Amino acid sequence: MTIINLEFPLQHGELPITELNLRRPLYRDVKGKKATDLADYSYSIELLSKLTQYPVSVFDNLDYGDMFKCIKVLNDFLPNSQKDIPPEQ
């Protein structure tokens, strides 16, 4: 389990979310995707949703800086040979 502390908390209903607990992705979480798909922000948010159990809609208000922290953690789950994925332009 990896914990990401959010600089700008999210809301899920009445509950503030100050940190995200991400489990390691399983094959079923990434089936049909390529490592380079992590550069697509929409896919990264979809994967965050799967790994945290929060709905995708919770991440609509994710701060841009916090989003990059999350993408870095997702990237760290990749094998070393696939870590140099440029962000979406």
RAURQUI-V765599 format. One record per pair of residues at least 24 apart in sequence whose C-alpha atoms are under 10 Angstrom apart, sorted by sequence separation. I is the first residue (numbers start at 0). J is the second residue. D is the distance in whole Angstrom. If there is no record, write none. Layout:
# RAURQUI-V765599
I|J|D, I|J|D
This chain:
# RAURQUI-V765599
46|70|10, 21|46|10, 22|47|10, 24|49|8, 25|50|9, 44|69|9, 47|72|10, 21|47|7, 24|50|7, 40|66|9, 43|69|8, 44|70|9, 47|73|8, 20|47|10, 21|48|9, 22|49|9, 23|50|7, 40|67|10, 43|70|7, 46|73|8, 19|47|9, 21|49|9, 22|50|5, 23|51|10, 21|50|5, 22|51|7, 20|50|8, 21|51|5, 22|52|10, 40|70|8, 43|73|8, 19|50|9, 20|51|6, 21|52|9, 39|70|10, 43|74|10, 19|51|7, 20|52|9, 38|70|8, 19|52|10, 37|70|8, 19|53|9, 37|71|10, 37|73|8, 38|74|9, 37|74|7, 35|74|10, 34|74|9, 37|77|10, 16|57|9, 11|53|8, 11|54|9, 34|77|8, 34|78|9, 11|56|9, 12|57|9, 11|57|6, 35|81|8, 38|84|6, 39|85|10, 40|86|8, 10|57|7, 11|58|9, 34|81|7, 35|82|9, 37|84|8, 38|85|6, 39|86|7, 40|87|7, 9|57|7, 10|58|9, 21|69|9, 33|81|10, 34|82|8, 35|83|9, 36|84|9, 37|85|9, 38|86|5, 39|87|6, 2|51|10, 9|58|8, 23|72|10, 24|73|9, 34|83|10, 35|84|6, 37|86|8, 38|87|5, 39|88|9, 0|50|10, 9|59|9, 10|60|8, 19|69|9, 23|73|9, 34|84|8, 35|85|8, 36|86|10, 37|87|9, 38|88|9, 0|51|10, 9|60|7, 10|61|9, 21|72|9, 35|86|9, 36|87|9, 8|60|9, 9|61|7, 21|73|9, 24|76|8, 35|87|10, 7|60|9, 8|61|8, 9|62|9, 23|76|7, 24|77|10, 7|61|8, 8|62|8, 6|61|10, 7|62|6, 5|61|9, 6|62|8, 7|63|10, 5|62|9, 7|64|9, 8|65|9, 6|64|8, 7|65|7, 5|64|9, 6|65|7, 5|65|6, 4|65|8, 5|66|9, 3|65|9, 6|68|10, 5|68|9, 4|68|9, 5|69|9, 3|68|7, 4|69|9, 3|69|7, 2|69|10, 3|72|8, 2|72|9, 1|72|8, 1|73|10
